[in-house]
């Protein structure tokens, strides 16, 4: 990667910094800084999306004709890095980063006209209906039935690990419309209104105590065939396209900021010998290794984004980035928990900004918390990040993809 940015790039960086200084309120910065997972506080995230949309920056990677930005590859990188440095809350990826590119690629003109503007404003908020109790990493084993009934499909079954289902008003689902041929065949990609009769949502409590994930039940839910994205029985093609976007994106800037924050706090925290933790040779070696790995990841991401900008298929690179990004993030959360010390073992979610309600927890009346806010965040982020190597296709599955696609095994 060439770090010698042009005068135009530096001017753009200053423009982004000025915007963030002016529009990123203390409340929004706090929500970003105290987020306990990749899914931030819903209200803060939607408010930040509204502000970005006013500026025209909510979906910079979209084509310009649909509301994206005519930015260079370097400018996209600058925007992501400056947002991470400023502590901006992340936007929900389900709409802008995942289903919207699929709608742009496979949608009808009517679907594009309806969904894309509403995704930008937040009026349409999507969740994802892929995994089922018996179909996780082996997604093609999904069984949720969509029975042909004239102008509609009648959907019956359930989806699980559905993030922010209680906040969403739409869900994009993979459903079974045929049981002939290979299991990847006969799958259809459907956009379903979450207010339709017959839908029930049951929250799931995660190890962090948060209710971000859910199980969604469909009992004879009628869905118009006009809500099919792509072709009937060919939803696997759409799903594979979407997964490239789910596994893609630039994680390195956020991970670099995480490593930078750990280093800053370790300089203030006492180590085993009473001196600053950053001076402990074992801890410093682990931190240095992870910081080097974030630099390597950044170069790989930049290469992949560059190829995509030229219209090339990233191929197995998306699997490589998914493995490296999620496992590096897990290592960083482990190191943050180590840096937090004894106070990082105290359960105090009231001092954080979680992505959903906290189950069966009553915060202290006076709001007391032990230690600093980041020490309260550390254990929750650690627990939530264990899922990183499972969602979006487990890392074991990604390694199988690489073995076939890259090594020919």
C-alpha positions as CSV (number, residue, x, y, z in Angstrom):
1,X,0.0,0.0,0.0
2,X,1.3,3.5,-0.9
3,X,1.1,5.8,2.1
4,X,2.2,8.8,0.1
5,X,-1.2,10.3,-0.3
6,X,-1.8,13.0,-2.9
7,X,-2.7,16.6,-2.0
8,X,-6.2,15.8,-3.0
9,X,-6.3,12.8,-0.6
10,X,-5.0,14.9,2.3
11,X,-7.6,17.6,1.6
12,X,-10.3,14.9,1.6
13,X,-8.9,13.6,5.0
14,X,-9.2,17.1,6.4
15,X,-12.7,17.4,5.1
16,X,-13.7,14.1,6.8
17,X,-12.1,15.2,10.0
18,X,-13.9,18.5,9.9
19,X,-17.2,16.7,9.4
20,X,-16.6,14.2,12.2
21,X,-15.5,17.0,14.6
22,X,-18.7,18.9,13.8
23,X,-21.3,16.1,13.6
24,X,-20.1,13.4,15.9
25,X,-21.6,14.3,19.2
26,X,-20.2,13.2,22.6
27,X,-23.1,10.8,22.9
28,X,-22.4,9.2,19.6
29,X,-18.7,9.0,20.4
30,X,-19.5,7.3,23.7
31,X,-21.7,4.8,21.9
32,X,-18.9,3.9,19.6
33,X,-16.3,3.8,22.3
34,X,-18.4,1.6,24.6
35,X,-19.8,-0.8,22.0
36,X,-19.6,-4.3,23.2
37,X,-19.7,-6.1,19.8
38,X,-19.8,-5.4,16.1
39,X,-23.4,-4.4,16.6
40,X,-23.6,-1.0,18.3
41,X,-26.4,0.6,20.3
42,X,-29.3,0.6,17.8
43,X,-30.5,4.2,18.5
44,X,-27.0,5.6,18.2
45,X,-26.3,3.7,15.0
46,X,-29.5,4.9,13.3
47,X,-28.9,8.4,14.4
48,X,-25.4,8.4,13.0
49,X,-26.7,6.9,9.7
50,X,-29.2,9.8,9.5
51,X,-26.4,12.3,9.9
52,X,-24.3,10.5,7.3
53,X,-27.2,10.3,4.9
54,X,-27.7,14.1,5.2
55,X,-24.1,14.5,4.1
56,X,-24.5,11.9,1.4
57,X,-22.0,9.5,3.1
58,X,-24.2,6.8,4.5
59,X,-23.4,4.3,1.7
60,X,-20.3,5.5,0.0
61,X,-19.6,2.1,-1.7
62,X,-22.9,2.1,-3.6
63,X,-23.0,3.2,-7.2
64,X,-23.4,7.0,-7.4
65,X,-26.7,6.7,-9.2
66,X,-28.1,4.9,-6.1
67,X,-26.7,7.3,-3.5
68,X,-23.1,6.3,-3.3
69,X,-20.0,8.4,-3.5
70,X,-17.6,8.9,-6.4
71,X,-14.6,8.3,-4.2
72,X,-11.3,6.8,-5.0
73,X,-10.1,3.6,-3.3
74,X,-7.8,5.7,-1.1
75,X,-10.7,8.0,-0.1
76,X,-12.8,5.0,1.0
77,X,-9.9,3.9,3.2
78,X,-9.4,7.4,4.6
79,X,-13.1,7.7,5.5
80,X,-13.1,4.3,7.3
81,X,-9.9,5.0,9.2
82,X,-10.9,8.5,10.3
83,X,-14.3,7.2,11.4
84,X,-12.6,4.5,13.5
85,X,-10.1,7.1,15.0
86,X,-13.0,9.4,15.9
87,X,-14.9,6.7,17.7
88,X,-18.0,6.8,15.4
89,X,-20.6,4.1,16.0
90,X,-20.7,1.4,13.3
91,X,-23.8,1.2,11.0
92,X,-25.8,-2.0,10.9
93,X,-24.4,-4.0,8.0
94,X,-27.6,-5.9,7.2
95,X,-29.1,-3.2,4.9
96,X,-26.4,-0.9,3.5
97,X,-23.5,-3.4,3.2
98,X,-25.2,-6.7,2.7
99,X,-28.7,-6.9,1.1
100,X,-28.5,-3.5,-0.7
101,X,-25.6,-4.6,-3.0
102,X,-27.6,-7.8,-3.8
103,X,-30.7,-5.6,-4.6
104,X,-28.5,-3.5,-6.9
105,X,-27.1,-6.6,-8.6
106,X,-30.2,-8.7,-8.9
107,X,-33.2,-6.5,-8.1
108,X,-35.9,-5.4,-10.5
109,X,-36.2,-1.6,-11.2
110,X,-39.3,-1.6,-8.9
111,X,-37.3,-3.3,-6.1
112,X,-34.4,-0.9,-6.4
113,X,-36.8,2.1,-6.4
114,X,-38.6,1.0,-3.3
115,X,-35.8,-0.5,-1.1
116,X,-32.7,1.5,-1.8
117,X,-33.8,5.0,-0.8
118,X,-35.6,3.6,2.3
119,X,-32.5,1.7,3.4
120,X,-30.5,4.9,3.2
121,X,-32.9,6.8,5.3
122,X,-33.3,4.0,7.8
123,X,-37.1,3.7,7.1
124,X,-36.4,0.1,6.0
125,X,-34.2,-1.8,8.5
126,X,-33.3,-5.3,7.5
127,X,-32.3,-8.3,9.5
128,X,-30.9,-11.5,8.0
129,X,-32.7,-14.9,7.9
130,X,-30.1,-17.5,6.9
131,X,-29.2,-19.9,9.7
132,X,-31.7,-22.4,11.0
133,X,-31.5,-24.8,14.0
134,X,-30.4,-27.6,11.7
135,X,-28.6,-25.4,9.1
136,X,-25.8,-23.2,10.3
137,X,-22.5,-23.4,8.5
138,X,-24.0,-26.0,6.2
139,X,-26.4,-23.3,5.0
140,X,-27.6,-25.3,2.0
141,X,-29.3,-27.7,4.4
142,X,-31.9,-25.1,5.2
143,X,-35.5,-26.4,5.3
144,X,-37.8,-23.4,5.8
145,X,-40.5,-24.1,3.3
146,X,-42.0,-21.6,0.8
147,X,-45.0,-23.2,-0.8
148,X,-46.3,-21.8,-4.2
149,X,-49.8,-20.4,-3.8
150,X,-50.7,-18.3,-6.8
151,X,-49.2,-14.8,-6.5
152,X,-47.7,-15.6,-3.1
153,X,-45.4,-18.0,-1.3
154,X,-46.6,-19.4,2.0
155,X,-43.6,-19.6,4.3
156,X,-43.3,-21.9,7.3
157,X,-40.2,-22.6,9.4
158,X,-37.8,-20.7,11.6
159,X,-34.5,-18.8,11.4
160,X,-32.0,-18.5,14.2
161,X,-29.2,-16.1,15.3
162,X,-31.1,-13.3,13.7
163,X,-29.5,-10.1,14.8
164,X,-31.7,-7.1,15.7
165,X,-34.9,-9.0,14.6
166,X,-36.8,-7.0,17.2
167,X,-35.7,-3.7,15.7
168,X,-36.0,-4.7,12.0
169,X,-39.1,-4.2,9.9
170,X,-37.8,-6.4,7.0
171,X,-35.9,-9.6,6.8
172,X,-34.1,-11.1,3.8
173,X,-34.5,-14.9,3.9
174,X,-33.3,-18.0,2.1
175,X,-36.2,-20.4,1.8
176,X,-36.8,-23.8,0.2
177,X,-39.0,-23.7,-2.8
178,X,-38.0,-27.1,-4.3
179,X,-36.6,-30.3,-3.0
180,X,-35.3,-31.8,-6.2
181,X,-31.7,-31.8,-7.4
182,X,-28.7,-30.8,-5.2
183,X,-29.4,-29.1,-1.9
184,X,-28.0,-25.8,-3.2
185,X,-30.8,-25.9,-5.9
186,X,-34.4,-25.1,-5.0
187,X,-33.5,-22.2,-2.7
188,X,-35.1,-18.8,-3.2
189,X,-34.1,-15.4,-1.9
190,X,-37.1,-13.6,-0.4
191,X,-37.6,-10.2,1.1
192,X,-40.2,-10.5,3.9
193,X,-42.1,-7.8,5.7
194,X,-41.6,-8.4,9.5
195,X,-45.1,-7.0,10.2
196,X,-46.7,-9.8,8.2
197,X,-49.2,-12.0,10.2
198,X,-47.7,-15.2,11.4
199,X,-44.2,-14.0,12.5
200,X,-43.1,-14.5,16.1
201,X,-39.7,-13.3,17.5
202,X,-38.1,-14.9,20.6
203,X,-34.9,-13.2,21.9
204,X,-31.8,-15.3,22.7
205,X,-29.6,-14.4,25.6
206,X,-25.9,-14.4,24.7
207,X,-23.0,-15.3,27.0
208,X,-22.5,-11.5,27.5
209,X,-26.1,-11.3,28.8
210,X,-27.2,-9.2,25.8
211,X,-30.4,-9.9,23.8
212,X,-29.1,-9.1,20.3
213,X,-29.7,-12.4,18.6
214,X,-33.2,-13.9,18.1
215,X,-35.1,-16.9,16.7
216,X,-37.8,-16.0,14.3
217,X,-40.7,-18.3,13.6
218,X,-42.8,-18.2,10.5
219,X,-46.3,-19.8,10.6
220,X,-47.9,-19.8,7.1
221,X,-46.6,-16.3,6.4
222,X,-47.8,-15.0,2.9
223,X,-45.1,-13.3,0.9
224,X,-45.8,-11.8,-2.6
225,X,-43.7,-13.3,-5.4
226,X,-42.8,-9.8,-6.3
227,X,-40.5,-10.0,-3.2
228,X,-38.3,-12.6,-4.8
229,X,-34.8,-11.3,-5.4
230,X,-33.3,-12.9,-8.4
231,X,-34.9,-16.0,-9.9
232,X,-37.1,-18.5,-8.1
233,X,-35.0,-21.6,-7.1
234,X,-31.8,-19.7,-7.8
235,X,-31.4,-17.9,-4.5
236,X,-28.1,-19.6,-3.8
237,X,-26.5,-17.4,-6.5
238,X,-27.8,-14.3,-4.7
239,X,-26.7,-15.7,-1.3
240,X,-23.1,-16.3,-2.5
241,X,-22.9,-12.8,-4.0
242,X,-24.1,-11.3,-0.7
243,X,-21.7,-13.3,1.4
244,X,-18.8,-11.7,-0.4
245,X,-20.0,-8.4,0.9
246,X,-20.7,-9.8,4.4
247,X,-17.2,-11.2,4.6
248,X,-15.6,-8.2,3.0
249,X,-15.1,-4.7,4.1
250,X,-12.1,-3.1,5.8
251,X,-11.6,-4.4,9.3
252,X,-8.0,-3.3,9.7
253,X,-8.6,0.4,10.6
254,X,-10.9,-0.6,13.4
255,X,-8.5,-3.3,14.7
256,X,-5.6,-0.9,14.5
257,X,-7.5,1.6,16.7
258,X,-8.3,-1.3,19.1
259,X,-4.6,-2.1,19.3
260,X,-3.7,1.6,19.8
261,X,-6.2,1.9,22.6
262,X,-4.9,-1.2,24.3
263,X,-1.4,0.2,24.1
264,X,-2.5,3.5,25.7
265,X,-4.3,1.8,28.5
266,X,-1.5,-0.6,29.1
267,X,0.8,2.4,29.6
268,X,-1.4,3.4,32.6
269,X,-2.1,-0.1,34.0
270,X,0.3,-1.7,36.5
271,X,1.9,-5.0,35.3
272,X,2.8,-8.0,37.4
273,X,5.9,-6.3,38.8
274,X,4.2,-3.0,39.6
275,X,5.6,-1.2,36.6
276,X,3.4,-0.2,33.6
277,X,2.0,-3.2,31.9
278,X,3.3,-2.0,28.5
279,X,6.8,-2.6,29.9
280,X,6.1,-6.2,30.7
281,X,8.1,-8.1,28.0
282,X,5.5,-10.9,27.5
283,X,2.6,-8.5,27.1
284,X,4.6,-6.1,24.9
285,X,5.6,-9.0,22.6
286,X,1.9,-10.1,22.2
287,X,0.8,-6.5,21.5
288,X,3.6,-6.0,18.9
289,X,2.7,-9.2,17.1
290,X,-0.9,-8.2,16.9
291,X,-0.1,-4.7,15.6
292,X,2.1,-6.2,12.9
293,X,-0.7,-8.5,11.9
294,X,-3.1,-5.6,11.6
295,X,-0.7,-3.9,9.2
296,X,-0.5,-7.1,7.1
297,X,-4.3,-7.4,7.1
298,X,-4.6,-3.8,6.0
299,X,-2.4,-4.5,2.9
300,X,-4.4,-7.6,2.0
301,X,-7.7,-5.7,2.4
302,X,-6.3,-2.9,0.2
303,X,-5.3,-5.4,-2.5
304,X,-8.7,-7.0,-2.4
305,X,-10.6,-3.7,-2.6
306,X,-8.4,-2.6,-5.4
307,X,-9.2,-5.7,-7.4
308,X,-12.9,-5.3,-6.8
309,X,-12.7,-1.6,-7.9
310,X,-11.4,-2.9,-11.2
311,X,-14.4,-5.2,-11.6
312,X,-12.5,-8.3,-10.6
313,X,-14.0,-11.1,-8.5
314,X,-12.1,-11.3,-5.2
315,X,-12.5,-15.1,-5.2
316,X,-11.0,-16.8,-2.1
317,X,-9.6,-13.5,-0.8
318,X,-12.9,-12.8,1.0
319,X,-12.4,-16.1,2.9
320,X,-8.8,-15.2,3.8
321,X,-9.9,-11.7,5.1
322,X,-12.7,-13.2,7.1
323,X,-10.4,-15.7,8.8
324,X,-7.7,-13.2,9.5
325,X,-9.9,-10.4,10.5
326,X,-12.1,-12.3,13.0
327,X,-9.3,-14.3,14.6
328,X,-7.2,-11.1,14.9
329,X,-10.1,-9.4,16.6
330,X,-10.5,-12.3,19.0
331,X,-6.8,-12.1,19.9
332,X,-7.1,-8.3,20.5
333,X,-10.1,-8.8,22.8
334,X,-8.2,-11.4,24.8
335,X,-5.3,-8.9,25.2
336,X,-7.7,-6.1,26.2
337,X,-9.2,-8.4,28.9
338,X,-5.7,-9.1,30.1
339,X,-5.0,-5.4,30.3
340,X,-8.2,-4.8,32.2
341,X,-6.9,-6.8,35.1
342,X,-9.1,-7.8,38.0
343,X,-11.7,-5.1,37.2
344,X,-12.2,-6.7,33.8
345,X,-13.7,-9.7,35.6
346,X,-16.6,-7.6,37.0
347,X,-19.9,-7.9,35.2
348,X,-21.1,-4.3,34.8
349,X,-22.9,-3.9,31.5
350,X,-24.6,-0.7,32.7
351,X,-21.2,1.1,32.1
352,X,-21.3,0.1,28.4
353,X,-23.5,0.7,25.3
354,X,-24.5,-2.8,24.3
355,X,-26.2,-3.7,21.1
356,X,-29.4,-4.9,22.8
357,X,-31.2,-5.2,26.2
358,X,-29.4,-6.9,29.1
359,X,-31.3,-9.9,30.5
360,X,-32.0,-10.3,34.2
361,X,-29.7,-7.5,35.3
362,X,-30.5,-4.6,37.6
363,X,-27.9,-1.8,37.6
364,X,-26.8,-0.2,40.9
365,X,-29.1,2.7,41.8
366,X,-26.1,5.1,42.0
367,X,-24.7,3.9,38.7
368,X,-21.4,2.8,40.4
369,X,-18.9,0.9,38.3
370,X,-15.6,-0.5,39.3
371,X,-12.7,0.8,37.3
372,X,-12.8,2.7,34.0
373,X,-15.5,2.3,31.3
374,X,-13.1,0.4,29.0
375,X,-12.6,-2.2,31.7
376,X,-16.3,-2.8,31.8
377,X,-16.4,-3.2,28.0
378,X,-13.5,-5.6,27.8
379,X,-15.2,-8.8,29.1
380,X,-18.4,-8.3,27.2
381,X,-16.5,-7.6,24.0
382,X,-14.4,-10.7,24.7
383,X,-17.5,-12.9,25.0
384,X,-19.3,-11.5,22.0
385,X,-16.2,-11.7,19.8
386,X,-16.1,-15.5,20.2
387,X,-18.9,-15.6,17.6
388,X,-16.7,-13.9,15.0
389,X,-15.1,-17.1,13.8
390,X,-18.6,-18.7,13.5
391,X,-20.9,-16.1,11.8
392,X,-20.7,-15.3,8.1
393,X,-19.6,-18.9,7.5
394,X,-17.4,-20.5,10.2
395,X,-13.7,-20.2,9.8
396,X,-13.4,-24.0,9.4
397,X,-15.7,-23.7,6.3
398,X,-13.6,-20.8,5.0
399,X,-10.5,-22.9,5.3
400,X,-12.3,-25.7,3.3
401,X,-13.1,-23.1,0.6
402,X,-9.5,-22.0,0.5
403,X,-8.3,-25.6,0.3
404,X,-10.5,-26.2,-2.8
405,X,-10.3,-22.8,-4.5
406,X,-6.7,-21.8,-3.8
407,X,-4.9,-25.1,-3.3
408,X,-7.0,-27.4,-5.5
409,X,-7.4,-30.0,-2.8
